[in-house]
């Protein structure tokens, strides 16, 4: 049954080794459950919601890879993309919009980018 579901071959693999490898992978990747919500909370997102979304997305992606592709790879959201989103996009493009004191009241990007024909940002 394990061979059909996961591609586990008892002739060439040991169940104990695979279980230890799975636990090790989980412990190695579990840091993302703590770090990802902390990064995205700087944008105003709820830490609990981000934690839940990270856990569900990681579990779903890992299970899909395990059962559909029969590969022992774990998947999780990219911390680099989350950091780019939180510290570049949100801080750069929205900081001036909500708090002009962040940059001393100056524009963060040129007027030709920020203004619409009516002169408003929105």
C-alpha positions as CSV (number, residue, x, y, z in Angstrom):
1,X,0.0,0.0,0.0
2,X,2.9,2.5,0.8
3,X,4.4,1.7,-2.6
4,X,1.2,2.5,-4.4
5,X,0.5,5.7,-2.5
6,X,4.0,7.2,-1.9
7,X,6.4,5.2,-4.1
8,X,7.9,3.5,-1.0
9,X,9.9,0.4,-2.0
10,X,10.7,-1.8,1.1
11,X,13.4,-3.6,-1.0
12,X,15.5,-0.4,-1.2
13,X,14.2,1.8,1.6
14,X,13.9,1.4,5.4
15,X,10.7,2.7,7.0
16,X,12.6,3.9,10.1
17,X,15.0,5.9,8.0
18,X,12.2,7.6,6.1
19,X,10.3,8.5,9.3
20,X,13.4,10.0,10.9
21,X,14.1,11.9,7.6
22,X,10.5,13.3,7.7
23,X,10.8,14.4,11.3
24,X,14.2,16.0,10.6
25,X,12.7,17.9,7.6
26,X,9.8,19.1,9.6
27,X,12.0,20.4,12.4
28,X,14.3,22.0,9.9
29,X,11.5,23.8,8.2
30,X,9.3,24.6,11.2
31,X,11.2,27.9,11.8
32,X,9.2,29.4,8.9
33,X,6.0,29.1,11.1
34,X,7.6,31.5,13.5
35,X,9.4,33.8,11.2
36,X,6.9,34.3,8.4
37,X,4.1,35.7,10.6
38,X,6.7,38.1,12.2
39,X,7.8,39.4,8.8
40,X,4.2,39.9,7.5
41,X,2.9,41.3,10.8
42,X,5.0,44.4,10.0
43,X,2.5,45.2,7.2
44,X,-0.4,45.1,9.6
45,X,-1.5,41.5,8.9
46,X,-2.8,39.4,11.8
47,X,0.0,37.1,13.1
48,X,-2.4,34.2,13.8
49,X,-4.0,34.4,10.4
50,X,-0.6,34.4,8.7
51,X,0.6,31.5,10.9
52,X,-2.5,29.5,9.9
53,X,-2.2,30.3,6.2
54,X,1.5,29.4,6.2
55,X,0.9,26.1,8.0
56,X,-2.0,25.2,5.7
57,X,-0.2,26.2,2.5
58,X,3.0,24.2,3.5
59,X,1.0,21.1,4.4
60,X,-1.1,21.2,1.3
61,X,1.9,21.7,-1.0
62,X,3.9,19.0,0.7
63,X,1.1,16.5,0.6
64,X,0.3,17.2,-3.1
65,X,4.0,16.7,-3.9
66,X,4.1,13.5,-1.9
67,X,0.9,11.9,-3.3
68,X,0.9,13.2,-6.8
69,X,4.6,13.2,-7.7
70,X,5.7,10.6,-5.2
71,X,8.6,12.8,-4.2
72,X,9.9,13.3,-0.6
73,X,10.1,17.1,-0.8
74,X,8.7,19.6,1.6
75,X,7.3,22.9,0.4
76,X,6.8,26.2,2.2
77,X,6.3,29.8,1.3
78,X,9.4,31.7,0.2
79,X,10.8,33.9,3.0
80,X,12.6,36.1,0.4
81,X,9.4,37.0,-1.4
82,X,7.6,37.7,1.9
83,X,10.4,40.0,3.0
84,X,10.4,41.8,-0.3
85,X,6.6,42.3,-0.1
86,X,6.8,43.5,3.6
87,X,9.9,45.6,3.6
88,X,10.0,46.9,0.0
89,X,6.5,47.0,-1.5
90,X,4.4,47.9,1.5
91,X,7.0,50.1,3.2
92,X,8.0,51.9,0.0
93,X,4.7,52.4,-1.8
94,X,2.3,52.8,1.0
95,X,4.3,54.6,3.7
96,X,3.8,58.0,2.2
97,X,0.2,57.3,1.7
98,X,-0.6,56.7,5.3
99,X,2.1,58.5,7.3
100,X,3.9,61.3,5.6
101,X,6.3,61.6,8.6
102,X,8.1,58.4,7.6
103,X,10.2,60.2,5.0
104,X,9.9,63.7,6.3
105,X,6.8,64.4,4.2
106,X,8.6,63.9,0.9
107,X,7.4,61.8,-2.0
108,X,8.8,58.2,-2.1
109,X,8.3,58.0,-5.9
110,X,8.0,60.6,-8.7
111,X,4.8,62.5,-9.4
112,X,4.3,61.0,-12.8
113,X,4.0,57.6,-11.1
114,X,1.8,58.6,-8.2
115,X,-0.6,61.0,-9.7
116,X,-3.6,60.2,-11.9
117,X,-5.0,62.8,-14.3
118,X,-7.0,64.4,-11.5
119,X,-3.9,64.7,-9.4
120,X,-5.0,62.2,-6.7
121,X,-3.2,59.1,-5.8
122,X,-6.4,57.1,-5.5
